[in-house]
Amino acid sequence: MLRVYIAGPYSATDVLTVFENMRRGMVLATQVRQFGFAPFCPWMDYMYYFLNTGKPFDLENCYEYSISWLKVSDCILFTDNWEDSPGAIKEHEYAIEKDIPVFYSLADLVYQYK
């Protein structure tokens, strides 16, 4: 099963934009899954924060956790507004540097691998 890392904005200056970023990423990850791929969805990390009972789950830990998944992903797929995210920009740079295939639309991903 192809491992697809989903990337795009998460944080924002207001909670409604955070929720919209989460919704957008989760919907895209669900669509990726419906096409038979195995998505990694960083927007689900909120569960680790709420359910944490051990070591504090800080922002640096989130970045380390996500990049470890990007390292083993077969490709990366960006949400339509990924350029608004400093984190997604770093993920983009990493993917290019490591020759991880980059996709900017679900249609292109499906066309390439289905």
C-alpha positions in Angstrom: 0.0 0.0 0.0 1.4 3.4 -1.0 2.2 5.6 2.0 1.1 9.2 1.3 2.2 12.0 3.6 -0.5 14.8 3.6 0.9 18.3 4.2 -0.6 21.7 4.7 -1.4 24.4 7.2 -2.4 23.4 10.7 -2.0 26.4 13.1 -3.5 29.8 12.6 -4.1 33.0 14.5 -7.8 32.1 15.2 -9.4 28.8 16.2 -11.9 28.7 13.4 -9.1 28.8 10.8 -7.3 26.0 12.8 -10.5 24.0 12.6 -10.8 24.6 8.9 -7.2 23.6 8.3 -7.8 20.4 10.2 -11.0 19.7 8.3 -9.3 20.3 5.0 -6.4 18.0 5.8 -8.6 15.2 7.3 -11.0 15.3 4.3 -8.0 15.0 1.9 -6.5 12.1 4.0 -9.9 10.4 3.9 -10.1 10.8 0.1 -6.6 9.4 -0.2 -7.6 6.4 1.9 -10.7 5.8 -0.2 -8.4 5.5 -3.3 -6.6 2.6 -1.5 -3.5 4.5 -0.3 -2.2 4.7 3.3 -2.3 8.4 4.3 -0.4 9.9 7.2 -2.6 12.8 8.5 -0.8 15.2 10.8 -4.1 16.9 11.7 -4.9 13.8 13.8 -2.1 14.6 16.2 -4.5 16.6 18.4 -5.5 13.2 19.9 -2.0 12.6 21.2 -2.1 16.0 22.9 -5.5 15.4 24.6 -4.8 11.8 25.5 -1.2 12.3 26.7 -0.4 10.9 30.1 3.4 11.0 29.9 6.1 13.2 28.5 4.7 16.6 27.4 3.8 16.7 23.8 5.3 20.0 22.6 5.5 21.5 19.2 9.1 20.3 18.6 7.9 16.8 19.4 5.1 17.2 16.9 7.6 18.2 14.2 10.0 15.3 15.0 7.1 12.8 14.9 5.8 14.1 11.6 9.2 14.2 9.9 9.8 10.6 11.0 6.7 9.7 8.9 7.8 11.8 6.0 11.1 10.0 5.9 9.4 6.6 5.3 6.6 7.9 3.0 6.5 7.0 -0.7 5.3 10.5 -1.6 3.8 13.7 -0.3 0.5 15.3 -1.2 -0.1 19.0 -0.4 -3.4 20.7 0.4 -4.4 23.5 -1.9 -3.1 26.2 0.5 0.1 24.6 1.7 2.2 27.7 0.8 0.6 29.5 3.8 2.3 27.1 6.2 6.0 27.5 7.3 5.9 23.8 8.4 4.6 22.6 5.0 7.2 24.7 3.3 9.9 22.9 5.3 8.3 19.5 4.4 8.3 20.5 0.8 12.0 21.4 0.9 12.7 18.1 2.7 10.8 16.1 0.1 12.6 17.8 -2.8 16.0 17.3 -1.1 15.3 13.6 -0.5 13.7 13.0 -3.9 10.3 12.1 -2.4 7.7 12.4 -5.2 5.6 15.6 -4.6 2.0 16.0 -5.6 -0.2 19.1 -5.4 -3.5 17.5 -6.3 -5.3 14.2 -5.5 -6.0 13.8 -9.2 -2.3 13.8 -10.1 -1.5 11.3 -7.3 -4.2 8.9 -8.5 -3.2 9.3 -12.1 0.4 8.5 -11.3 -0.2 5.5 -9.1 -3.6 3.9 -10.1 
